[in-house]
Amino acid sequence: MYGVGLGPGDPALLTVRAVEVIGEADVVAYHSARHGRSIARSIAARYLRPDHIEEALVYPVTTEATDHPGGYRGALDEFYEEAAARLAAHLDAGRGVAVLAEGDPLFYGSYMHMHKRLAHRYPTEVVPGVTSVSAAAARLGTPLVEADEVLTVLPGTLSEEELAARIAATDAAVVMKLGRTFTAVRGALERAGRLADAHYVERATMPGERTGELASVDPDSVPYFSVAVLPSRRTPPPARPTATTAPDATPASGATPATGPAPAGTPATTPAHAQAPTDAPTPVPAPRGEVVVVGTGPAGPLWLTPESRGALAAAEDLVGYTTYLARVPVRPGQRRHGSDNKVEAERAEFALDLARRGRRVAVVSGGDPGVFAMATAVLEAAAQDAYRDVPVRVLPGVTAANAAAARAGAPLGHDYAALSLSDRLKPWEVIADRLRAAASADLVIALYNPGSRSRTWQVGKAREVLLEHRAPDTPVVVARDVGGPGEQVRVVGLGELDPAEVDMRTLLIVGSSRTRTARRGGPDGEETVVAWTPRSYPEDGPLPGRAEGSGRLTDRADPSGRLPGRPDPGGVPLP
């Protein structure tokens, strides 16, 4: 059995091996819809012999409904089994069978269903073919991907939300199987901010070929054999008309139809559906300058959302703290503007000035940009009259508290507060008051920016304040460099928390009276301590540690070290 790739449509694009196999085969099989017209056969027609045995594998359904007991999938599975049995009969009789497939046999091709059912039973050769992806890029005349860019190939049958996420996260993309999915694909490109860069290619290298800007295409004119192309960001495509069509016939020589509009005086032979309609959507205007504040997560590409990844790739300028900029891959043509972590306001105004001059700017922030990070500085600067017309977007990221909590278990499973221990922008008295308020409300507390080379005493003071309201055995998650190469996550008692172990790359999560711990086997076989805070809370009686009628937590601990009224946390003693 041979799976023969026929290429994108022009018979001249068959490989030498494909022509040899077709010529040597006894049986030529091809798929078609119920109307009986097979595109695969039409491509290979010039290479068929009068004595070839032809097997037309006619789909019982394509896009229509079916009354098959197994539904659409059941109808197709039954068809594939019957088709495989027909081919197996020829193979058992000693005949060579060539199964024709548009494009490449193993790339979204119907042949693969025969391959899965027969290749383990009979000697099989797959003859690769030129895919529609390569043909579309060739017809557009622009590089598809360069250097370390990532190409994503997507079926248009995915949901609009899934398409948008994947398009936003990649450098270049091709979306297959348009037709009825075109409206959703167009919407996904628009949601991902890539519509202005998208191209449309219909029937590449085939009669009736059409190319143009995807935003200008009438959805009602789009057939199944069309693709959306987002080419390389690094090479701008050549200037093209909104839509171009190829003559409705392949040249007799088999040469690929000429790219671009036909010369003056050439008769128009484009099918009616391919004519550019007078009410076509208005082409998307070129994007103006803007600032996108991007959260990279705690560390590394695994923590980066698809939306943020796409925004970083699309930016012309990257602005940020040098440590965070180092997390972003270097891209040719992008300008990087690194600075110290103590000049947030200046950095924000610099980014807005670039955008005001028409540049697409990404302000790079660690974690989530709206949590103790750069989004506030950018929005505060953007409120000035000079920047009111500069578009600003904030893209969410994984914040350190969520990352640390996931590593430790689920300590943020109930109500919690997030506080920064940095007194660079607010006085320590305010921090201490807020610590007392959160502790007296029995909230789990996530402590950001607990210490640095210039701030060494805050953790010790915070521990003193918290011990006024929490027992010494209260679980504390000490998470350092979460997601990074030096990741360390431990659970200790509040009374044993050592300030010397805490630095700027550390986040602390202080449990509530309800936070529990347990020992569990880790993936590497070592025992770990897991912390979690139940979602339920006692309905009767005072809050744990709260004196009856006093309205505040007492600081009187019983001999066991627990606050009065604190329930036994269960679990195991902390290490």
C-alpha positions as a printed NumPy array, in Angstrom:
array([[  0.   ,   0.   ,   0.   ],
       [  1.152,   3.478,  -0.836],
       [ -0.079,   6.722,   0.664],
       [  0.621,   9.223,  -2.105],
       [  0.821,  12.937,  -1.377],
       [ -0.356,  14.918,  -4.393],
       [  0.633,  18.405,  -3.231],
       [ -1.633,  21.447,  -3.036],
       [ -3.411,  21.12 ,  -6.393],
       [ -1.193,  21.906,  -9.356],
       [ -0.357,  18.55 , -11.052],
       [  3.143,  19.875, -11.755],
       [  3.828,  19.903,  -7.999],
       [  3.632,  16.135,  -7.576],
       [  6.979,  14.666,  -6.593],
       [  8.869,  12.362,  -8.929],
       [  8.283,   9.503,  -6.485],
       [  4.538,  10.165,  -6.419],
       [  4.354,   9.923, -10.2  ],
       [  6.393,   6.697, -10.151],
       [  4.154,   5.064,  -7.546],
       [  0.942,   5.979,  -9.342],
       [  2.357,   4.59 , -12.582],
       [  3.378,   1.288, -10.961],
       [  0.225,   0.721,  -8.896],
       [ -2.474,  -1.734,  -9.929],
       [ -5.205,   0.045,  -7.946],
       [ -5.704,   3.783,  -7.442],
       [ -8.008,   4.764,  -4.577],
       [ -9.276,   8.241,  -3.759],
       [-11.856,   9.868,  -1.516],
       [-14.794,  12.011,  -2.59 ],
       [-18.033,  13.422,  -1.308],
       [-21.355,  11.916,  -2.39 ],
       [-21.403,  14.036,  -5.54 ],
       [-18.613,  11.753,  -6.795],
       [-16.146,  14.477,  -7.841],
       [-12.725,  13.792,  -6.358],
       [-10.191,  16.599,  -6.125],
       [ -7.452,  14.043,  -5.553],
       [ -8.305,  12.203,  -8.768],
       [ -8.459,  15.431, -10.767],
       [ -4.92 ,  16.333,  -9.636],
       [ -3.522,  12.929, -10.6  ],
       [ -5.646,  12.453, -13.741],
       [ -2.803,  12.962, -16.225],
       [ -0.865,  10.138, -14.561],
       [ -3.652,   7.512, -14.569],
       [ -3.616,   4.581, -17.003],
       [ -6.678,   3.15 , -18.765],
       [ -6.037,  -0.22 , -17.095],
       [ -5.879,   1.173, -13.558],
       [ -8.452,  -0.283, -11.21 ],
       [-10.058,   2.733,  -9.529],
       [-11.614,   2.603,  -6.067],
       [-13.756,   5.637,  -5.273],
       [-14.101,   5.899,  -1.482],
       [-17.256,   7.983,  -1.172],
       [-17.933,   9.616,   2.196],
       [-21.478,   8.931,   3.463],
       [-21.504,  12.356,   5.148],
       [-19.31 ,  15.454,   5.065],
       [-20.865,  18.391,   6.897],
       [-24.533,  17.38 ,   6.843],
       [-26.497,  15.632,   9.593],
       [-26.83 ,  11.844,   9.752],
       [-29.291,   9.387,  11.257],
       [-26.555,   6.839,  11.926],
       [-27.001,   5.287,  15.423],
       [-23.454,   6.327,  16.295],
       [-23.929,   9.86 ,  15.028],
       [-21.472,  11.639,  12.756],
       [-18.403,   9.925,  14.226],
       [-20.081,   6.534,  14.088],
       [-20.962,   6.995,  10.414],
       [-17.374,   7.906,   9.544],
       [-15.835,   5.07 ,  11.56 ],
       [-18.086,   2.575,   9.793],
       [-17.138,   4.071,   6.42 ],
       [-13.414,   3.86 ,   7.194],
       [-13.746,   0.207,   8.203],
       [-15.601,  -0.63 ,   4.973],
       [-13.087,   1.309,   2.853],
       [-10.151,  -0.425,   4.551],
       [-11.778,  -3.822,   3.871],
       [-12.114,  -2.978,   0.153],
       [ -8.43 ,  -2.018,  -0.062],
       [ -7.391,  -5.074,   1.951],
       [ -9.112,  -7.327,  -0.591],
       [ -6.886,  -5.919,  -3.34 ],
       [ -3.773,  -6.218,  -1.193],
       [ -4.618,  -9.825,  -0.323],
       [ -4.896, -10.513,  -4.046],
       [ -1.343,  -9.254,  -4.539],
       [ -2.222,  -5.926,  -6.097],
       [ -0.349,  -2.73 ,  -5.303],
       [ -2.711,  -0.016,  -4.033],
       [ -1.975,   3.726,  -4.244],
       [ -4.231,   5.807,  -1.994],
       [ -4.224,   9.403,  -3.26 ],
       [ -4.226,  12.298,  -0.805],
       [ -4.255,  16.046,  -1.397],
       [ -1.284,  17.777,   0.185],
       [  0.632,  15.38 ,   2.42 ],
       [ -0.9  ,  12.   ,   3.335],
       [ -0.268,  12.349,   7.076],
       [ -1.157,  16.047,   7.375],
       [ -4.914,  16.348,   8.044],
       [ -5.376,  13.815,   5.224],
       [ -8.054,  11.172,   4.715],
       [ -5.36 ,   8.623,   3.909],
       [ -4.316,   8.385,   7.569],
       [ -7.534,   6.508,   8.402],
       [ -6.499,   3.769,   5.947],
       [ -2.955,   3.866,   7.283],
       [ -4.06 ,   3.267,  10.87 ],
       [ -6.152,   0.281,   9.818],
       [ -3.835,  -1.372,   7.291],
       [ -0.192,  -0.308,   7.712],
       [  0.472,  -2.921,  10.406],
       [ -0.889,  -5.658,   8.114],
       [  0.776,  -4.851,   4.787],
       [  4.069,  -3.365,   3.558],
       [  3.425,   0.356,   3.356],
       [  5.188,   3.39 ,   1.945],
       [  4.099,   6.978,   2.53 ],
       [  5.113,   9.401,  -0.221],
       [  5.212,  12.916,   1.254],
       [  3.649,  15.812,  -0.61 ],
       [  3.792,  19.602,  -0.626],
       [  1.294,  20.843,   1.966],
       [ -1.162,  23.67 ,   1.521],
       [  0.781,  25.491,   4.24 ],
       [  3.892,  25.671,   2.058],
       [  1.847,  26.437,  -1.036],
       [  0.032,  29.31 ,   0.667],
       [  3.292,  30.904,   1.824],
       [  4.72 ,  30.531,  -1.67 ],
       [  1.705,  32.159,  -3.292],
       [  1.894,  35.061,  -0.835],
       [  5.592,  35.42 ,  -1.596],
       [  6.645,  36.03 ,   1.996],
       [  8.642,  33.979,   4.534],
       [  6.462,  31.901,   6.795],
       [  8.905,  31.534,   9.713],
       [ 12.49 ,  32.563,  10.289],
       [ 15.285,  31.602,  12.691],
       [ 13.802,  30.584,  16.076],
       [ 10.244,  31.693,  15.359],
       [  7.458,  29.232,  16.154],
       [  4.902,  28.188,  13.531],
       [  1.519,  26.96 ,  14.769],
       [ -0.86 ,  25.079,  12.473],
       [ -4.463,  25.107,  13.638],
       [ -7.734,  23.598,  12.403],
       [-10.416,  26.248,  12.045],
       [-12.847,  23.879,  13.739],
       [-11.465,  24.801,  17.17 ],
       [-13.534,  27.175,  19.288],
       [-12.977,  30.884,  18.781],
       [-11.593,  31.181,  22.324],
       [ -9.08 ,  28.371,  21.773],
       [ -8.012,  29.779,  18.423],
       [ -7.503,  33.253,  19.906],
       [ -5.338,  31.904,  22.726],
       [ -3.118,  29.887,  20.413],
       [ -2.804,  32.659,  17.832],
       [ -1.88 ,  35.18 ,  20.514],
       [  0.888,  32.921,  21.801],
       [  2.669,  32.145,  18.53 ],
       [  4.935,  33.966,  16.094],
       [  3.405,  32.678,  12.87 ],
       [  0.304,  30.61 ,  12.203],
       [ -1.72 ,  28.909,   9.521],
       [ -5.39 ,  28.142,  10.139],
       [ -6.76 ,  25.321,   7.983],
       [-10.273,  24.245,   7.084],
       [-11.964,  27.621,   6.8  ],
       [-15.267,  27.53 ,   4.919],
       [-18.016,  27.677,   7.541],
       [-15.483,  28.37 ,  10.291],
       [-14.253,  31.611,   8.701],
       [-16.271,  33.977,  10.889],
       [-14.941,  32.379,  14.092],
       [-11.382,  32.39 ,  12.734],
       [-11.657,  36.063,  11.834],
       [-13.018,  36.791,  15.303],
       [-10.15 ,  34.891,  16.915],
       [ -7.58 ,  36.843,  14.904],
       [ -9.226,  40.088,  15.954],
       [ -9.345,  39.073,  19.628],
       [ -5.674,  38.135,  19.482],
       [ -4.794,  41.5  ,  17.93 ],
       [ -3.47 ,  39.86 ,  14.75 ],
       [ -6.207,  40.551,  12.196],
       [ -4.296,  43.334,  10.452],
       [ -1.403,  40.919,   9.775],
       [ -3.533,  38.029,   8.489],
       [ -3.641,  36.908,   4.856],
       [ -6.153,  34.781,   3.03 ],
       [ -5.264,  32.11 ,   0.459],
       [ -7.929,  30.157,  -1.406],
       [ -7.192,  27.102,  -3.584],
       [ -3.447,  27.726,  -3.668],
       [ -1.939,  26.688,  -7.051],
       [ -5.366,  25.472,  -8.215],
       [ -7.841,  26.977, -10.698],
       [ -9.716,  29.817,  -9.018],
       [ -6.863,  30.706,  -6.675],
       [ -7.429,  33.875,  -4.658],
       [ -5.201,  35.722,  -2.189],
       [ -5.669,  38.901,  -0.199],
       [ -6.003,  40.548,   3.18 ],
       [ -8.154,  38.358,   5.363],
       [ -9.969,  41.317,   6.924],
       [-11.355,  42.231,   3.481],
       [-12.776,  38.802,   2.616],
       [-16.539,  38.274,   2.493],
       [-17.328,  35.314,   4.798],
       [-20.   ,  34.051,   2.402],
       [-17.398,  33.591,  -0.345],
       [-15.018,  31.339,   1.583],
       [-14.742,  27.647,   0.559],
       [-13.332,  24.784,   2.597],
       [-10.09 ,  24.755,   0.584],
       [ -8.746,  28.005,   1.982],
       [ -6.354,  28.966,   4.746],
       [ -5.562,  31.962,   6.94 ],
       [ -1.87 ,  32.823,   7.123],
       [ -0.01 ,  34.862,   9.73 ],
       [  3.511,  35.045,   8.27 ],
       [  6.794,  35.799,   9.961],
       [  6.848,  38.982,  12.005],
       [ 10.413,  39.644,  10.902],
       [  9.867,  40.181,   7.183],
       [  7.026,  42.475,   6.157],
       [  5.077,  40.999,   3.242],
       [  5.289,  42.7  ,  -0.143],
       [  2.607,  45.226,  -0.982],
       [ -0.375,  43.504,  -2.55 ],
       [ -3.846,  44.412,  -3.748],
       [ -6.719,  43.663,  -1.409],
       [ -7.543,  40.55 ,  -3.428],
       [ -5.966,  38.836,  -6.412],
       [ -7.284,  35.94 ,  -8.423],
       [ -5.629,  33.468, -10.718],
       [ -7.082,  32.351, -14.076],
       [ -9.675,  29.602, -13.77 ],
       [ -7.495,  27.065, -15.528],
       [ -4.109,  25.544, -14.913],
       [ -1.597,  26.33 , -17.712],
       [ -1.223,  23.465, -20.148],
       [  2.419,  23.101, -19.226],
       [  1.46 ,  22.425, -15.637],
       [  3.294,  25.552, -14.459],
       [  2.024,  27.265, -11.372],
       [ -0.301,  30.218, -12.199],
       [  1.452,  33.557, -11.979],
       [  1.213,  35.344,  -8.649],
       [ -0.694,  38.611,  -8.63 ],
       [ -3.343,  40.124, -10.871],
       [ -3.608,  39.131, -14.514],
       [ -2.024,  41.471, -17.071],
       [ -4.162,  44.185, -18.579],
       [ -6.476,  42.831, -21.244],
       [ -6.595,  39.291, -19.85 ],
       [-10.204,  38.023, -19.837],
       [-11.678,  37.74 , -16.352],
       [-12.371,  34.084, -15.655],
       [-12.618,  34.205, -11.852],
       [-15.654,  32.322, -10.508],
       [-18.512,  34.536,  -9.323],
       [-17.972,  33.599,  -5.675],
       [-14.377,  34.837,  -5.848],
       [-15.229,  38.328,  -7.038],
       [-14.442,  40.98 ,  -4.405],
       [-17.898,  42.106,  -3.206],
       [-18.775,  45.76 ,  -3.062],
       [-19.879,  45.436,   0.556],
       [-16.682,  43.713,   1.753],
       [-15.518,  44.624,   5.27 ],
       [-13.311,  47.674,   5.478],
       [ -9.628,  46.716,   5.781],
       [ -8.274,  47.023,   9.312],
       [ -6.22 ,  50.214,   9.73 ],
       [ -2.588,  49.986,  10.759],
       [ -2.284,  49.818,  14.561],
       [ -1.267,  53.005,  16.366],
       [  1.124,  53.193,  19.274],
       [  0.075,  51.675,  22.565],
       [  1.42 ,  50.456,  25.892],
       [  0.729,  46.903,  27.014],
       [  1.718,  46.069,  30.595],
       [  2.656,  42.394,  30.637],
       [  2.99 ,  40.081,  33.629],
       [  5.579,  37.361,  33.023],
       [  4.648,  35.304,  36.068],
       [  7.117,  34.363,  38.821],
       [  9.729,  32.846,  36.495],
       [ 10.316,  31.341,  33.073],
       [  8.186,  30.709,  29.967],
       [  6.024,  28.016,  31.584],
       [  4.392,  30.709,  33.731],
       [  3.65 ,  33.04 ,  30.803],
       [  0.077,  33.219,  29.505],
       [ -0.556,  32.893,  25.735],
       [ -1.904,  36.442,  25.621],
       [  1.211,  37.853,  27.271],
       [  3.5  ,  35.788,  25.059],
       [  1.818,  37.236,  21.978],
       [  2.017,  40.797,  23.275],
       [  5.743,  40.451,  23.952],
       [  6.32 ,  39.092,  20.455],
       [  4.306,  41.884,  18.819],
       [  6.001,  44.753,  20.666],
       [  8.532,  46.992,  18.973],
       [  9.968,  48.17 ,  22.296],
       [ 10.351,  46.336,  25.6  ],
       [ 10.625,  48.475,  28.732],
       [ 11.286,  47.081,  32.189],
       [ 13.473,  46.195,  35.117],
       [ 16.555,  44.48 ,  33.711],
       [ 15.96 ,  41.262,  35.695],
       [ 12.503,  40.859,  34.183],
       [ 13.629,  41.806,  30.665],
       [ 16.153,  38.985,  30.839],
       [ 13.24 ,  36.51 ,  30.968],
       [ 12.012,  37.625,  27.527],
       [ 13.642,  36.02 ,  24.452],
       [ 15.648,  38.409,  22.275],
       [ 13.983,  39.125,  18.941],
       [ 15.676,  40.818,  16.   ],
       [ 14.329,  44.304,  15.467],
       [ 12.983,  44.718,  19.004],
       [ 14.494,  47.462,  21.129],
       [ 15.021,  46.761,  24.832],
       [ 15.129,  49.503,  27.455],
       [ 16.27 ,  48.149,  30.826],
       [ 16.448,  50.133,  34.063],
       [ 16.767,  49.799,  37.843],
       [ 13.883,  48.556,  39.975],
       [ 13.575,  51.891,  41.817],
       [ 12.541,  54.083,  38.866],
       [  8.999,  52.864,  38.2  ],
       [  7.527,  56.317,  37.517],
       [ 10.298,  57.278,  35.112],
       [ 10.006,  53.923,  33.359],
       [  6.255,  54.363,  32.936],
       [  6.586,  57.834,  31.416],
       [  9.341,  56.636,  29.097],
       [  7.073,  53.854,  27.786],
       [  4.169,  56.265,  27.288],
       [  6.415,  58.685,  25.398],
       [  7.449,  55.9  ,  23.029],
       [  3.812,  54.938,  22.436],
       [  2.838,  58.558,  21.848],
       [  5.324,  58.531,  18.964],
       [  3.567,  55.532,  17.422],
       [  5.602,  52.675,  18.911],
       [  4.074,  49.418,  20.161],
       [  5.491,  49.138,  23.684],
       [  5.391,  46.272,  26.181],
       [  6.18 ,  47.172,  29.776],
       [  7.556,  43.968,  31.278],
       [  6.621,  43.222,  34.873],
       [  7.151,  40.176,  37.041],
       [  4.236,  38.136,  38.37 ],
       [  0.929,  39.9  ,  37.776],
       [  1.487,  43.535,  36.719],
       [ -1.432,  44.706,  38.855],
       [ -0.138,  43.191,  42.119],
       [  2.623,  45.334,  43.653],
       [  4.002,  45.872,  40.15 ],
       [  4.179,  48.166,  37.128],
       [  0.529,  48.478,  36.079],
       [ -0.204,  51.05 ,  38.776],
       [  2.807,  53.174,  37.825],
       [  1.821,  53.136,  34.141],
       [ -1.826,  53.989,  34.788],
       [ -0.893,  56.716,  37.234],
       [  1.392,  58.313,  34.634],
       [ -1.18 ,  57.772,  31.872],
       [ -3.689,  59.854,  33.85 ],
       [ -1.644,  62.95 ,  33.052],
       [ -3.048,  65.157,  30.304],
       [ -0.028,  64.54 ,  28.09 ],
       [ -0.817,  60.805,  27.877],
       [ -4.616,  60.657,  28.022],
       [ -4.876,  59.592,  24.368],
       [ -2.263,  56.822,  24.598],
       [ -3.967,  53.395,  24.687],
       [ -2.948,  51.309,  27.709],
       [ -3.764,  47.644,  28.279],
       [ -2.924,  45.491,  31.295],
       [ -2.511,  41.736,  30.752],
       [ -2.762,  39.478,  33.799],
       [ -0.024,  37.142,  34.929],
       [  0.465,  34.455,  37.554],
       [  1.17 ,  36.287,  40.793],
       [  3.761,  34.981,  43.252],
       [  1.206,  34.205,  45.973],
       [ -0.713,  31.847,  43.687],
       [  2.46 ,  30.155,  42.481],
       [  3.803,  29.663,  45.998],
       [  0.437,  28.442,  47.283],
       [  0.215,  25.859,  44.497],
       [  3.662,  24.545,  45.336],
       [  2.743,  24.223,  49.027],
       [ -0.763,  22.835,  48.528],
       [ -3.733,  25.168,  48.982],
       [ -3.072,  27.565,  51.876],
       [ -5.131,  30.274,  50.114],
       [ -8.221,  28.072,  50.03 ],
       [-10.184,  30.487,  52.253],
       [-10.215,  34.275,  52.711],
       [ -6.793,  35.862,  52.592],
       [ -5.017,  39.205,  52.411],
       [ -1.964,  40.239,  50.388],
       [  0.426,  42.738,  51.983],
       [  3.803,  44.137,  50.991],
       [  6.404,  44.437,  53.746],
       [  8.356,  47.028,  51.775],
       [  8.371,  50.365,  53.599],
       [  9.927,  52.206,  50.664],
       [  6.575,  53.662,  49.549],
       [  4.625,  53.579,  52.841],
       [  5.605,  53.935,  56.513],
       [  6.167,  50.864,  58.661],
       [  3.428,  51.962,  61.042],
       [  0.866,  51.51 ,  58.262],
       [  2.231,  48.053,  57.477],
       [  2.105,  47.024,  61.154],
       [ -1.489,  48.248,  61.535],
       [ -2.569,  46.303,  58.462],
       [ -0.815,  43.175,  59.704],
       [ -2.711,  43.432,  62.989],
       [ -6.017,  44.001,  61.186],
       [ -5.547,  40.995,  58.877],
       [ -4.35 ,  38.799,  61.745],
       [ -7.233,  39.804,  64.014],
       [ -9.672,  38.897,  61.224],
       [ -8.037,  35.446,  61.091],
       [ -7.123,  35.812,  57.426],
       [ -4.359,  33.894,  55.725],
       [ -1.728,  36.507,  54.828],
       [  0.519,  36.516,  51.753],
       [  3.559,  38.711,  52.398],
       [  5.258,  40.171,  49.338],
       [  8.664,  41.932,  49.326],
       [  9.559,  40.616,  52.787],
       [ 13.239,  41.54 ,  52.7  ],
       [ 16.187,  42.714,  50.639],
       [ 19.822,  43.671,  51.071],
       [ 18.753,  47.085,  52.37 ],
       [ 15.717,  45.863,  54.367],
       [ 16.639,  43.172,  56.881],
       [ 14.531,  43.793,  59.991],
       [ 10.974,  43.849,  58.627],
       [ 10.437,  40.092,  58.727],
       [ 11.367,  39.908,  62.385],
       [  9.053,  42.782,  63.26 ],
       [  6.226,  41.259,  61.225],
       [  6.653,  37.952,  63.064],
       [  6.375,  39.786,  66.408],
       [  3.154,  41.481,  65.325],
       [  1.638,  38.254,  64.022],
       [  2.528,  36.323,  67.176],
       [  0.279,  38.738,  69.079],
       [ -2.626,  37.038,  67.285],
       [ -1.372,  33.67 ,  66.047],
       [  0.005,  30.621,  67.827],
       [  3.711,  29.821,  67.381],
       [  2.825,  26.61 ,  65.499],
       [  0.82 ,  28.485,  62.836],
       [  1.989,  27.116,  59.448],
       [  4.081,  29.522,  57.363],
       [  4.989,  28.746,  53.747],
       [  8.491,  30.005,  52.956],
       [  8.731,  29.995,  49.156],
       [ 11.895,  31.177,  47.428],
       [ 12.497,  31.487,  43.666],
       [  9.297,  29.608,  42.828],
       [  9.501,  28.377,  39.25 ],
       [ 13.208,  29.182,  39.049],
       [ 16.319,  27.019,  39.213],
       [ 16.828,  27.76 ,  42.921],
       [ 13.268,  26.962,  43.986],
       [ 12.859,  26.079,  47.659],
       [  9.486,  25.706,  49.39 ],
       [  9.224,  24.82 ,  53.079],
       [  6.52 ,  24.928,  55.737],
       [  7.65 ,  26.064,  59.191],
       [  5.97 ,  27.243,  62.366],
       [  5.508,  30.998,  62.785],
       [  7.583,  30.943,  65.966],
       [ 10.455,  29.24 ,  64.12 ],
       [ 10.494,  31.589,  61.115],
       [ 14.093,  32.737,  60.631],
       [ 14.37 ,  36.236,  59.085],
       [ 17.89 ,  35.399,  57.878],
       [ 16.412,  32.889,  55.406],
       [ 14.209,  35.495,  53.734],
       [ 15.234,  37.751,  50.839],
       [ 13.62 ,  39.677,  47.97 ],
       [ 12.996,  36.469,  46.01 ],
       [ 11.023,  34.963,  48.886],
       [  7.28 ,  35.058,  49.467],
       [  5.692,  34.156,  52.803],
       [  2.209,  32.778,  53.355],
       [  1.118,  32.879,  56.996],
       [ -1.738,  30.507,  57.74 ],
       [ -4.898,  31.248,  59.668],
       [ -6.172,  29.402,  62.723],
       [ -7.783,  26.921,  60.323],
       [ -4.765,  26.158,  58.133],
       [ -3.784,  22.489,  58.271],
       [ -0.677,  20.515,  57.361],
       [ -0.023,  16.892,  56.483],
       [  2.903,  14.791,  55.366],
       [  2.617,  13.23 ,  51.926],
       [  4.869,  11.298,  49.595],
       [  6.356,  13.511,  46.893],
       [  6.839,  12.635,  43.187],
       [ 10.53 ,  11.922,  43.826],
       [  9.752,   9.578,  46.705],
       [ 10.663,  12.085,  49.413],
       [  8.144,  13.058,  52.069],
       [  6.786,  16.596,  51.844],
       [  4.586,  18.769,  54.041],
       [  1.403,  20.003,  52.38 ],
       [ -0.547,  22.98 ,  53.735],
       [ -4.163,  23.847,  53.067],
       [ -6.877,  26.078,  54.503],
       [-10.381,  24.564,  54.548],
       [-13.066,  26.49 ,  52.715],
       [-15.494,  26.082,  55.621],
       [-15.454,  28.089,  58.858],
       [-17.177,  27.411,  62.216],
       [-20.673,  28.882,  62.375],
       [-21.158,  28.727,  66.155],
       [-19.175,  30.387,  68.903],
       [-16.559,  33.118,  68.722],
       [-13.74 ,  33.227,  66.228],
       [-10.764,  31.12 ,  67.308],
       [ -8.763,  33.109,  69.863],
       [-11.467,  35.765,  70.26 ],
       [-12.534,  36.521,  73.816],
       [-16.302,  36.289,  74.272],
       [-17.808,  39.734,  73.676],
       [-14.453,  41.53 ,  73.497],
       [-14.522,  42.158,  69.741],
       [-10.772,  41.531,  69.424],
       [ -8.341,  38.668,  69.546],
       [ -6.636,  38.14 ,  72.891],
       [ -2.916,  37.679,  73.224],
       [ -3.232,  35.14 ,  76.03 ],
       [ -1.96 ,  31.709,  74.963],
       [ -2.71 ,  28.527,  76.873],
       [  0.153,  26.335,  78.131],
       [  0.18 ,  24.407,  74.845],
       [  1.101,  27.577,  72.934],
       [ -2.3  ,  27.917,  71.261],
       [ -4.568,  30.91 ,  71.587],
       [ -7.719,  30.372,  73.684],
       [-10.467,  28.804,  71.627],
       [ -8.12 ,  27.748,  68.822],
       [ -9.178,  24.288,  67.582],
       [ -6.542,  21.606,  67.264],
       [ -5.281,  21.972,  63.699],
       [ -4.884,  18.246,  63.353],
       [ -2.44 ,  16.901,  60.802],
       [  1.156,  16.505,  61.9  ],
       [  3.701,  18.573,  63.829],
       [  5.596,  20.92 ,  61.595],
       [  9.205,  19.986,  60.865]])
